[in-house]
Amino acid sequence: MAEEKKDSGFVVKDKRIFAEGNEVSEKEKTTPIAEEDPKIQENIQSRNTSDDSNYPPINFTNFVLSLSTSALFHFGDFSNETGGPAQKNLSAAKQTIDILDMLNEKTQGNLSEQENNLIRGVLYELKLRYVKENG
């Protein structure tokens, strides 16, 4: 048996802390990993201090506009983050348009007049753009 351990090439050490009766010790119970690692603490603090007031409110209008912007990105209207030339991805643009179309169908009768006009207008413009790009 001793020879088998030498041949395996590695040793397993149990670093868990146990008290009497195979229960986890009080130290192990009360010390979260986040408190031990300063990098984790720094990450938590930076997340807590981020300013959420810079983001627009979450509502249907902003959701539709976000999807619309995604479609425009896939049409190649925006350069990528490295400053290189914009790349077109018409299948991704079509998928985003299809998502907006599904959203329009599923919310029929549940939208305000402004929301209904917005999604219909966005869909019209994006579908027209897709035909131009694909044709």
C-alpha positions in Angstrom: 0.0 0.0 0.0 2.9 2.4 0.8 4.3 1.7 -2.6 1.0 2.6 -4.3 1.1 6.1 -2.7 4.6 6.7 -4.0 3.8 5.6 -7.5 0.7 7.8 -7.8 2.8 11.0 -7.9 0.7 13.2 -5.7 -0.4 13.4 -2.1 -3.8 14.4 -0.9 -3.9 16.5 2.3 -7.2 17.2 4.1 -7.0 20.9 5.1 -10.5 21.0 6.6 -10.7 22.0 10.2 -12.7 19.7 12.4 -13.5 19.8 16.1 -14.3 16.8 18.2 -17.0 14.5 16.8 -16.3 15.3 13.2 -18.1 18.7 13.4 -16.8 21.7 11.6 -15.0 24.0 14.1 -16.4 27.3 15.1 -13.5 29.1 13.3 -14.4 27.4 10.0 -18.1 28.3 10.4 -17.6 32.0 11.1 -14.8 32.9 8.6 -16.2 33.5 5.1 -13.7 33.2 2.3 -14.4 36.8 1.2 -13.0 38.1 4.4 -9.8 36.2 4.0 -9.0 37.3 0.4 -8.2 41.0 0.0 -8.8 40.8 -3.8 -12.4 39.6 -3.2 -12.9 42.4 -0.6 -11.7 45.0 -3.1 -14.0 43.6 -5.8 -17.0 43.7 -3.4 -16.2 47.3 -2.4 -15.9 48.5 -6.0 -19.3 46.9 -6.9 -20.9 48.6 -3.9 -19.6 52.0 -4.7 -20.6 52.0 -8.4 -23.0 54.8 -9.3 -26.3 53.2 -10.5 -27.7 56.7 -11.2 -26.0 56.8 -14.6 -28.2 54.0 -16.0 -31.6 54.7 -17.5 -34.6 53.3 -15.7 -35.6 49.7 -16.6 -38.9 49.9 -18.5 -40.4 48.6 -21.7 -39.4 51.6 -23.8 -35.7 51.3 -22.8 -35.8 47.5 -23.4 -37.1 48.0 -27.0 -34.5 50.7 -27.6 -31.8 48.5 -26.3 -32.8 45.6 -28.6 -33.0 48.1 -31.5 -29.5 49.4 -30.8 -28.3 45.8 -30.7 -29.7 45.2 -34.2 -28.1 48.4 -35.5 -24.8 47.2 -34.1 -25.2 43.9 -36.0 -25.9 45.9 -39.2 -22.4 47.4 -38.7 -23.5 50.9 -37.7 -21.0 51.1 -34.8 -17.3 50.4 -34.8 -16.0 47.8 -32.5 -14.4 48.7 -29.1 -10.9 48.5 -30.5 -11.6 51.2 -33.0 -11.5 48.8 -35.9 -14.0 48.7 -38.8 -17.5 47.7 -38.0 -18.5 44.1 -38.9 -21.9 43.1 -40.2 -23.7 40.1 -38.8 -27.0 39.9 -40.6 -28.1 36.7 -39.0 -27.7 38.2 -35.6 -29.6 41.3 -36.8 -32.4 39.1 -38.1 -32.6 37.3 -34.8 -32.9 40.5 -32.8 -35.6 41.7 -35.2 -37.4 38.4 -34.7 -37.2 38.8 -30.9 -38.7 42.3 -31.2 -41.4 40.8 -33.5 -42.2 38.1 -30.9 -42.3 40.7 -28.1 -44.7 42.8 -30.2 -47.0 39.8 -30.7 -46.9 38.7 -27.0 -47.6 42.1 -25.7 -50.5 42.9 -28.1 -53.2 44.7 -26.1 -51.0 45.2 -23.0 -49.1 48.3 -24.2 -49.7 52.0 -23.9 -50.3 53.8 -27.2 -46.7 55.3 -26.9 -45.1 51.9 -26.3 -47.2 50.3 -29.2 -46.1 53.0 -31.6 -42.5 52.7 -30.5 -42.2 48.9 -31.1 -44.1 49.1 -34.4 -42.0 51.9 -35.6 -38.7 50.2 -34.6 -39.8 47.0 -36.2 -40.7 48.8 -39.4 -37.4 50.6 -39.7 -35.3 47.5 -38.8 -37.2 45.3 -41.2 -36.7 47.8 -44.0 -33.0 48.0 -43.2 -32.7 44.2 -43.2 -34.2 44.1 -46.7 -31.8 46.7 -47.9 -28.8 45.0 -46.4 -29.8 41.5 -47.5 -31.0 42.4 -51.0 
